[in-house]
Amino acid sequence: MRYMKRIVALCLVAIFAYTMTAVTVQVVTGQELSPTLTDKFLTVIGTELCAVAFIKISEQLFKKKKKRRKEETDVAETEIP
C-alpha cells in the first residue's frame, strides 16, 4: 500500500511541477510548451493513476469476496451436527 501512495504522490508532484514549469516558460519566453507534449504527459500520468485506482478497487473486492467465503465456510461448519 505504501508503494501505491508514493506513486500517487509522485504523480501529483509531477503534474504540479510540469504546470509550474509550463507557466514559467510561457511568462519568461512568451511561448507556450507544445500542446502535444502537455497532452501526452497528462495522458501518461492519468493512465498511471487509473491503473493504481483499478488495483486498489480490485484488491478491496477480492478481500470482501474472500471474507464472505470464509464466513460462509464458518457458518457451514457450525451447522454440521
C-alpha positions in Angstrom: 0.0 0.0 0.0 2.7 2.4 0.8 4.2 2.0 -2.7 0.9 3.0 -4.3 0.6 6.0 -2.1 4.1 7.1 -3.1 3.2 6.7 -6.8 0.1 8.8 -6.4 2.0 11.5 -4.5 4.8 11.4 -7.2 2.2 11.8 -9.9 0.6 14.8 -8.2 4.1 16.4 -7.6 4.9 15.8 -11.3 1.7 17.4 -12.5 2.3 20.4 -10.2 6.0 20.7 -11.3 5.0 20.4 -15.0 2.3 23.1 -14.7 4.7 25.5 -12.9 7.4 24.9 -15.5 4.9 25.5 -18.3 3.6 28.7 -16.8 7.2 29.9 -16.1 8.3 29.2 -19.6 5.3 31.0 -21.0 5.8 34.1 -18.8 9.5 34.3 -19.4 9.8 33.5 -23.1 6.3 34.3 -24.3 6.0 30.8 -25.9 3.8 28.0 -24.7 5.0 24.4 -24.4 3.9 22.1 -27.1 0.3 21.1 -26.7 1.2 17.6 -27.8 3.8 17.3 -25.0 1.3 18.5 -22.5 -1.4 16.1 -23.8 1.0 13.1 -23.7 2.3 14.0 -20.3 -1.1 14.2 -18.8 -2.2 11.0 -20.6 0.7 9.0 -19.1 0.0 10.4 -15.6 -3.7 9.8 -15.9 -3.2 6.3 -17.1 -0.9 5.6 -14.2 -3.4 7.0 -11.7 -6.2 4.9 -13.3 -4.1 1.8 -13.0 -3.4 2.4 -9.3 -7.1 3.0 -8.7 -8.0 -0.2 -10.5 -5.5 -2.2 -8.4 -6.9 -0.7 -5.2 -10.5 -1.4 -6.2 -9.8 -4.9 -7.3 -7.9 -5.6 -4.0 -10.9 -4.4 -2.0 -13.3 -6.5 -4.0 -11.2 -9.7 -3.6 -10.8 -9.0 0.2 -14.6 -8.7 0.5 -15.1 -11.9 -1.5 -12.6 -13.8 0.5 -14.1 -12.6 3.8 -17.6 -13.6 2.6 -16.4 -17.1 1.6 -14.7 -17.5 5.0 -17.9 -16.5 6.8 -19.9 -18.9 4.7 -17.5 -21.7 5.5 -17.5 -20.9 9.2 -21.3 -21.0 9.2 -21.5 -24.2 7.3 -19.0 -25.9 9.7 -21.0 -24.8 12.8 -24.3 -26.1 11.3 -23.0 -29.7 10.8 -24.0 -31.8 13.7 
